[in-house]
């Protein structure tokens, strides 16, 4: 069973629904954020976060392009690895 918080186009306040549309679904082993009926962000029971994937295998798993910009403290350090 999942509890889903959902906003509507006609009201800014979230409501509870189970219709499978947009919203935040808190399940027994994951949290899922869906927009237009499609999962956009998933956090699984291992604490892995997926953007553009529903089965993240790393702490941050992105399916698609990313943009990294310098942060505001002046450090331009990025650490990336590929597998």
C-alpha positions as CSV (number, residue, x, y, z in Angstrom):
1,X,0.0,0.0,0.0
2,X,1.2,3.5,-0.8
3,X,0.2,6.9,0.4
4,X,0.4,9.6,-2.3
5,X,0.5,13.4,-1.8
6,X,-0.7,15.2,-4.9
7,X,-1.4,18.8,-5.9
8,X,-4.0,19.6,-8.4
9,X,-4.2,22.1,-11.2
10,X,-7.1,23.8,-9.5
11,X,-5.6,24.1,-6.0
12,X,-2.1,24.6,-4.6
13,X,-2.7,22.5,-1.6
14,X,-1.7,18.8,-1.8
15,X,-4.3,16.1,-1.4
16,X,-4.3,12.3,-1.0
17,X,-4.9,10.2,-4.0
18,X,-4.2,6.7,-5.3
19,X,-5.0,7.4,-9.0
20,X,-1.5,6.9,-10.3
21,X,-1.1,10.4,-11.6
22,X,1.3,13.1,-10.5
23,X,2.6,13.3,-6.9
24,X,4.9,11.7,-4.3
25,X,4.3,8.1,-3.6
26,X,5.8,6.7,-0.4
27,X,5.9,2.9,-0.7
28,X,7.2,0.1,1.5
29,X,10.7,0.2,0.0
30,X,10.9,3.4,-2.0
31,X,9.8,7.0,-2.5
32,X,8.8,8.1,-6.0
33,X,8.1,11.5,-7.5
34,X,6.0,11.4,-10.6
35,X,5.0,14.1,-13.1
36,X,2.6,13.6,-16.0
37,X,2.2,10.0,-14.8
38,X,5.9,9.2,-15.3
39,X,8.4,8.6,-12.5
40,X,11.0,11.4,-12.5
41,X,12.9,10.7,-9.2
42,X,13.2,7.5,-7.2
43,X,14.8,6.9,-3.8
44,X,15.1,3.2,-3.1
45,X,15.5,1.3,0.2
46,X,19.3,1.4,-0.1
47,X,19.2,5.2,-0.2
48,X,20.1,5.3,-3.9
49,X,18.6,8.2,-5.8
50,X,17.6,7.8,-9.5
51,X,16.8,10.6,-11.8
52,X,15.4,9.4,-15.1
53,X,15.6,5.8,-13.9
54,X,13.3,3.7,-11.6
55,X,16.0,1.4,-10.5
56,X,19.1,3.4,-9.3
57,X,22.2,1.3,-8.7
58,X,24.4,4.0,-7.1
59,X,24.0,6.8,-4.6
60,X,23.2,9.0,-7.5
61,X,22.1,7.4,-10.8
62,X,21.2,9.8,-13.6
63,X,19.8,8.6,-16.9
64,X,20.4,11.6,-19.2
65,X,22.6,14.6,-19.4
66,X,23.7,16.7,-16.5
67,X,25.0,20.2,-16.1
68,X,27.6,21.1,-13.5
69,X,28.3,24.7,-12.8
70,X,30.8,26.4,-10.4
71,X,29.3,26.7,-6.9
72,X,29.0,30.0,-5.1
73,X,32.0,29.5,-2.8
74,X,34.5,29.7,-5.7
75,X,35.5,26.1,-5.9
76,X,35.3,24.6,-9.4
77,X,36.1,21.0,-8.3
78,X,34.1,18.1,-9.8
79,X,34.8,14.4,-9.3
80,X,33.2,12.0,-11.8
81,X,33.8,8.4,-12.5
82,X,32.6,6.0,-15.2
83,X,32.0,2.3,-15.0
